[in-house]
Amino acid sequence: MSIRLGLDLPVQKWFSIGYDITEVAMAAEELGYDSLWAGERVLFPESPVDDMYGIPGLPWADHYRSNADPLVALTLAASVTRRVQLGTNVLVAPFHQPFQLARALASLDKASGGRVIAGLGTGWSHDEYSAAGVVPFGARGAALTETLDICAAVWGPDPVSYDGTLSTIAPSEVGPKPARRIPVLLAANTVAAFRRLADRADGWIPVATDAEFLAGQWKQLQAVAAERGRERPISVTLILPCQGDPGQTVRDAVQFTQVVPVDELVLSLSSSMSSAPQLIDTIGTLRVALRVAAI
């Protein structure tokens, strides 16, 4: 069975939110892509407290300037497609009030006929937390855990009730309900995050940066899952940064899918494209090249 193929939507500032997102979404579905994705960056600090991803000396990428809201982007994509899944890669849960986030995801899933995938993470930028965080940076892990609890409650049967740190829900009818059980994927690269994933999520959503490192992380995640007594498999949705060179993209895809059992490969391509027509042409070429390579 072939690996499912996904594509990130063109949310960067040089694209048209109202036009390019829908054009690319329609084209991707027609070309046979299985999913569309949108990540979250809420600001671009002029003098950042953190280097990008917390890696010393790594400057923030220019394509992080003025990105469209991921749920708005996915709603636009949902309105012009019928089949593709709609995922966040990732949405930083502690930037959102959990009850409202749970309702927004449920509403989008209901409206799209059951196509939402909730890819969630904790984030890494102190600047973004200062502007958007509902908790301090140091409490981000606990906030994600409570968000998962609240989503499970809100998406479950009525009456919904919950008594937590971030939300208290008196027994209530809360709707709409998702069209089906929304899959939850987590970004994780620490033991604590792996434990949360093993206990609470359907799958892992890492970024393909270094094959040896990725293989080591997968091995560690599997060990943690075994320690936690998890029996069901953990799906892997791998985000593959691309520069538009089909040959290099295929070589990278082959390399990474050999070290980790990838269920879905998401091409992170729009940041290297200058226009929607260029992006559409490239994804057509890439899909053929990847299928020829048995991916």
N, C-alpha and C positions, 0 to 999 in steps of 0.2 A: 504493500500500500504506500502511495506517495506521501511525502510530508506535505501538510497543508501549507499554503503560501498566503502571507498577509502583507499589507502595505501600510506605511504611515501616511496620514493625510497631510496635505500642504498647508500647515498652520502658520508658517513663518510670515514675517511682516511684508515681504515683497510679493506675496500671493494675495489674491482677492478672496476674502472670507466668504462672501456671498456667491461668488461665481466659480472660482477654481476648485474649492472643496467639493462642490457637487459635480463638476465636470470630471474630476479625477475619480470620484466615487463611482460614478456611472461607468466610466471606462474600465476601472478595475474589475467591477462585477462582470461586465461583458467579456473581458479577457480571461475570466475564469479564476480570479483571485478569490480566496476563501474568507478573508477578513480585512477590515479596515481599522486603523488604530490612531489614537491621538494621545500625546503625552502632555505634561503640565509643567510650565515655567511661568511664574506669576510676575516676575520683574527681572530687570537686568541692571544690577547696581553699578554706578560709576566707579566706586572704590570699594569692591567687595571685601567683606570680612573673610570669606573663605575663597580659596582657589577652587576651580571647577572640580566637583565631586569630592572636595576635600583633599585633593592631591597637590602637595606643595609644588609651586612653580607652574601649574597648569592653568592658563588663563581661560576665562569663560569664552565659549564659542560664540561667534557673532550671530549664528542662527538662533540663539536663545533670546534675541531682542524681540520683544513685542509679539509673543505667540498667542494665537487665539485660544480661548477657553476650550478644553477638551470636550466637555459635554455639549457645548454649542456646536462644535465641529461634528461630533458624532450624530447629533440631532439633524443637522443639515444632510449628512450622508444617509441617515435612515430615511429621510423624506424622498430620496430619489433612487433607492435600492430596495430589493425585495429578498435577497438571499444571503448576502455576506454578513458575517458576524461583525459586531461593533465593540471594540475593546479599548480600554485605557492602558497606556504603557509608559509610565504609570501615572495614576492620579495620586497625589500626595494627600493621604487621608487626613492628617492633622491640620490641613489648611481649610477644612470644611467642618461645619457643625454636623455631627454624625447623623442625627435624625433627619435633617434636611437632605443630606447626601443619600441616605438610604431611600428616601422617597423619590429623589430625582432619578436614581438608577432604576428603581422599580417602574417609574412612569415611562422612561425611555424604553425599557424592556417590553412593557405592555404595548406601547405605541408601535414598536418595531416588529411585533409578533414573536418575541422571545429570542432576541439576537445579541443581547448585551453580555460582555465579558468584563468583569470588574478586576482590572489589574491595579493593585494598590501597593503603596510603599510609604516610607517614613520621611523621605527627603533628606537633604544634606546641607542646605544653605541657611546659615544664621540670618542673612539679610531677608530671605523670603519668610522665615519664621517671624521676624520682627514685624513684618508687614501683614502677614496673612495667617499665622499660626493661631489656633484656638487654645493651644497650650504652650508652655515654654519648650525650647528645643530639647532639653533633657528629659521631657516627659513624652516624647514623640512615640516611643514604642508602646507605652501604656495606652496612649490615645488610639493608636492603630488597633490594638487588641479590643478596646471598648467599641470602636467603630464596627469591628466584625461582630461583636455581640449584638449591637443595636441593629445592624443590617439583618442578622438572623431573626431578630424579634419582629422587625417591621415587615420583612418579607414573608413571615410565617402567618399562621392563622390568627384571626381576631378572637377574643380581644387581645390587643397587644399591651404588654406592660413591661416596664424596665425601671430599675432603680440603680443608677450608676453615678459616676463622678461628672460626666459631661452632659448627661441627659437623664431626666426622670419622666417616665411616661405612665400616667395613670391609666388603668384599664380602659382601652379605647378601640374603636374601629379605625384602622389606618389603611388607606388605599390611595391609588390602585395597587393591587398585588402584581408582582412580575408575572409574565405570561408562562414562565417556567422557572425552575430553580436556576438562579444566576450563578455561573461558575465564578469562583474567586481565585485569582492568581496573586502571588505575592513576590515582590522583589526582596531578595534576602541574600546576605553575604556574611552574617555572623552567626555564632551558635545560638544566641537568643532568638534571632530572626528565623533560623532554621527550625527551632522548636515550635515557634508560632505557626510556621508553615505546615509542619508535620501534623500539628494538632488541629489546624483550622482551615486550611486552604486546599483547593483542588490541584493547584500546580504552581510551578516556579517560573518566573519571568526574568531571566538574566540577560545581560548584554554581552555579545560576542566581542571580546577585546583581545584575550590571549588564550589560546587553546589549552595550554598546560594548566593555567590557572583555573579555567572553567572546569576542566576534568577533575581537578582537585576539589573544587567547590561541590561538584556533583557527588563525588565520593563521600565528602563530609556530610552533605545533606542526607544521603542514603543511610549513613551510619546513625545520624540523629533520628531519622524516621524509624529505624529499627529499634533504637533505644526507647522511643516513645510508644512502641507497639503498633505502629501504623501498618495496616495490611493492604489497603488499596493503593494502587500505583500513583505516583506523582507525575503529572504531565509536565512537559517542558515546552514553553513558548519562548523561542530564542530571538532576541532583537539583533539583527545583523546590520551594523553601519555599512553603507555602500557609498561609493563615489561615482557610480554611473558606468564604470568599465565592466561590461558583461563578463569578460574573461576573468578578471580579478574577483568579481562577486561570486562566480561559480567556484573558483578555487577556494575562496574563503568558506563558502557554504559547505563544500565537500570536507574541508578540514574540520570544521566545527561539528558537523553532524556525525563525524566518525568518532568523536570523543565523548559525546553526550547523546542520549536517545531523544532526539528532537521530534516533537509532535507537530509543532507549527513554527515556521520560519518567517519572521516579519522583517521585510526589507525596509530599513530606515534610510530613505533615499532622497526625500524631498529637500533636505537642507543643502544638497549639492546641486539641485536643479534651479534654473533661473526662471522657468515659466511652466505653466501647466501643460502646454503642448509638448515641451521637451520631456517632462516627467511621464506623460502618457506614452510617448514613443518609446522611452527607455523601459518602462515596465512591460510593454509588449515583447520587446527583444529579450529582456531578462527572463520572463516566464518561459519562453521557448528554450532558452539556453539552460535553465535550471532543470526543466523536464528532460531534456536530452541527456543531462548528467545524472538522471535518475533521482532527482530531488523534487 
